[in-house]
Amino acid sequence: MMAWTLCGACLTGCITDAQTVLSPEDEGHNVLLVARVVTVITGERARRFEPTVREVELAEHDAGTRYRISVGGNDTLVAVFLPPGRYDMTRVEINEGPFLSIAQPAISLSLDEGPVIFGGTWRFGVDSPRYGRMVLMSMQMDEESRSLFERKIRVDYPTLTSSPITTVLPLPTEFQTRLYEVAPYPRVSRYFRRHYW
């Protein structure tokens, strides 16, 4: 039992929460990544819960350091500070009420140029609940997201308003992968543990 506890403590300590606010001294050493995360369902609606991206995990390609970006919505503008480098999107967690699903995409993002990077709109099209469900990820650029990005920089990060802005889309810009459902939490009502697919 003690070994499992130590193993669990080591696993939870490997992921760092990406910071949303830094001191002025630290801002010069990090890149501000801003992206719009949109979640939609692409098939028939079999549940009364809308899918929302809970969090996105990025792993630094060379060092292997993993960063967790909390999203918590189906149309959210996220802004986080990350060290410069190349990142791989290793995991996406999607909530549907008490249900949790995880996808493991193969998407990379380069944050070599800064200090402000606009990552565009990250759209996650979630398939209807069924066996073998998929999630289609598309990375795109649109004017609405660009105006939201500029407004967020002016309001939340006024010191970076005059900084050069680089637009970098994750690659590939379209990717489809399997969405694996995680068993509901033990305290969830027995009603939600029933699966019909």
NORJOJO-V61108 format. One record per residue. N is the residue number from 1. RES is the residue in one small letter. OMEGA is omega as a letter, one per 30 degrees, with the letter a starting at -180 (none if undefined). BURIAL is + if it has 9 or more other C-alpha atoms within 8 Angstrom, else -. Layout:
n = {N,N}
res = {RES,RES}
omega = {OMEGA,OMEGA}
burial = {BURIAL,BURIAL}
This chain:
n = {1,2,3,4,5,6,7,8,9,10,11,12,13,14,15,16,17,18,19,20,21,22,23,24,25,26,27,28,29,30,31,32,33,34,35,36,37,38,39,40,41,42,43,44,45,46,47,48,49,50,51,52,53,54,55,56,57,58,59,60,61,62,63,64,65,66,67,68,69,70,71,72,73,74,75,76,77,78,79,80,81,82,83,84,85,86,87,88,89,90,91,92,93,94,95,96,97,98,99,100,101,102,103,104,105,106,107,108,109,110,111,112,113,114,115,116,117,118,119,120,121,122,123,124,125,126,127,128,129,130,131,132,133,134,135,136,137,138,139,140,141,142,143,144,145,146,147,148,149,150,151,152,153,154,155,156,157,158,159,160,161,162,163,164,165,166,167,168,169,170,171,172,173,174,175,176,177,178,179,180,181,182,183,184,185,186,187,188,189,190,191,192,193,194,195,196,197}
res = {m,m,a,w,t,l,c,g,a,c,l,t,g,c,i,t,d,a,q,t,v,l,s,p,e,d,e,g,h,n,v,l,l,v,a,r,v,v,t,v,i,t,g,e,r,a,r,r,f,e,p,t,v,r,e,v,e,l,a,e,h,d,a,g,t,r,y,r,i,s,v,g,g,n,d,t,l,v,a,v,f,l,p,p,g,r,y,d,m,t,r,v,e,i,n,e,g,p,f,l,s,i,a,q,p,a,i,s,l,s,l,d,e,g,p,v,i,f,g,g,t,w,r,f,g,v,d,s,p,r,y,g,r,m,v,l,m,s,m,q,m,d,e,e,s,r,s,l,f,e,r,k,i,r,v,d,y,p,t,l,t,s,s,p,i,t,t,v,l,p,l,p,t,e,f,q,t,r,l,y,e,v,a,p,y,p,r,v,s,r,y,f,r,r,h,y,w}
omega = {l,l,l,l,l,l,l,l,l,a,a,a,a,a,l,l,l,a,l,l,l,l,a,l,a,a,a,a,a,l,l,l,l,l,l,a,a,l,l,l,a,a,l,a,a,l,l,l,l,l,l,l,l,l,l,l,l,l,l,a,a,a,a,l,a,l,l,l,l,a,l,l,l,l,a,l,a,l,a,l,l,l,l,l,l,a,l,l,a,a,l,l,a,l,l,a,l,a,l,l,a,l,l,a,l,a,a,a,a,l,a,a,a,g,l,l,l,a,l,l,l,a,l,l,a,l,l,l,l,l,l,a,a,l,l,a,l,l,a,l,l,a,a,l,l,l,l,l,a,l,a,l,a,a,a,a,a,l,a,a,a,a,l,a,l,l,a,l,l,a,f,a,l,a,l,a,a,l,a,l,l,l,l,a,a,a,l,a,a,l,a,a,a,a,a,l,none}
burial = {-,-,-,-,-,-,-,-,-,-,-,-,-,-,+,+,-,+,-,-,-,+,-,-,-,-,+,-,-,+,+,+,+,+,+,+,+,+,+,+,+,-,-,-,-,-,-,-,-,+,+,+,+,+,+,+,+,+,+,+,+,-,-,-,+,+,+,+,+,-,+,+,+,+,-,+,+,+,+,+,+,+,-,+,+,+,+,+,+,+,+,+,+,+,+,+,-,+,+,+,+,+,+,+,+,-,+,+,+,+,+,-,+,+,+,+,+,+,+,+,+,+,+,+,+,+,+,+,-,-,-,-,+,+,+,+,+,+,+,+,+,-,-,-,+,+,-,+,+,-,-,+,+,+,-,-,+,-,-,+,-,-,-,-,+,+,-,+,+,+,+,-,+,+,+,+,+,+,+,-,-,-,-,+,-,-,-,+,-,-,-,+,+,-,-,-,-}
